[in-house]
């Protein structure tokens, strides 16, 4: 016997088809595509199917004398392992709308990967997609269902494939979180084990460092041998909008990738300062910290999609491949945070590059309002996007063009790190120069430890300072000294 359809279900019909709502004509029989939708809903986020409705939501109604037959046919089919595997225990409900019968089927998200007629379907927008022969999509689906993480995959590499200097840097950086952090007294192996970066393969029972360990601390050659698709693209596109004005293609470890993307953002975005109580903070740096750590720590590393940060005249856009738990704009008041790469996120938190899960959106929202007067957007999907609106002043006076050095060579650190308004120095380059001015015999290792930067970041800074004759090395690397020409 039919029931009056509840208002909550009527709302779904009014809103139209979506990632989780599907209409099927099926007025006399259950059509094949109904089961494909059941499969795709089961594999994604679950959903609501209405039989007896056109694609636009117009109610046609199931023929009354076919209601019982269709309900029995559906129950029999979804419990048949040859039709649906694993079998699903679903029962349609007969509702009435304006005297017409509509069969409603609620499909929950399954913990297992579902197949319909031997094929695997996934839901994208308003469509059911056959992904059976698409290995990447199938792998991502299994990872999503089984709660396993690609970055936890055990490799054949050992600790000697990792960089000792990066692990030492991580130990020093952990002081930000706790002055007496346990990592400070650990060996490299102990640190890796405590962070879950050395695991045992469940099939071979062989122990080794994980993909996460290699992404965080690996040599560049090791990273490329394990993940040749690993890349982060930083693009500045304000003046030359057809191409770009400046670009940094980054293929190194995640810690030094963080340095480079942050440096790129600081180079091309004007800074403003804001007082929080008695403390002056930089909204620009606060925003960059959150979006860069998200871009690096929460991407789907199994995907070949290139992660990127693009600075344009009126916005910052970040994009990264994502194991989606939903689709569309996220509401700051209702969103649920899901950890994407737990071991990487843990290391980022321990060394002060990120905070607790979910706080990034809150902080980004807060400081974007201060920086530009508008709100950011967070768009969930298989590609995760963050849009940070910018005011005109954000990129108005900062550009990629480097002019000739003036003869006086005085450093004017007051205006965007320019030298007589002609050469733009990043904040890192200024700090390197200041450290060397304090001690002309300082070693590269001492500079890195003092400033908390990596080798590649320091090398780029020194090379630029040498290029414009602001710095030179006198004598050998061991017994020589630095000479500052300004």
Secondary structure, DSSP 8 states (H G I E B T S, - for coil): --EE--HHHHHHHHH-S-SSEEEE--SSS--HHHHHHHHHHHHTT-EEEEESB-TTS-B--B-GGGHHHHHHHHHHHHT-TTTEES------EEEEETTEEEEEEEE---SS--EETTB-EEEETTEEEE-TT-HHHHHHHHHHHHT--GGG-B-S--GGGB-HHHHHHHHHHGGGT-TT-GGGG--HHHHHHHTT-EEE-TTT--EEEBHHHHHHHB-HHHHHHH-TT--EEEEEESS-TTS-SEEEEE-S-HHHHHHHHHHHHHHHS---EEEETTEEEEHHHHHHHHHHHHHHHSS-TTS---EEEEEESSEEEEEEE---SS-EE--TTT-----SSHHHHHHHHHTTS--STTHHHHHHHHHHHHHHSS--EEEESSEEEEEEE--THHHHS--S------SS--EETTSTTEETTTEE--HHHHHHHHHHHH-TT--HHHHHHHHT--HHHHHHHHHHHHHTTSEEEES-TTT-EEEE--
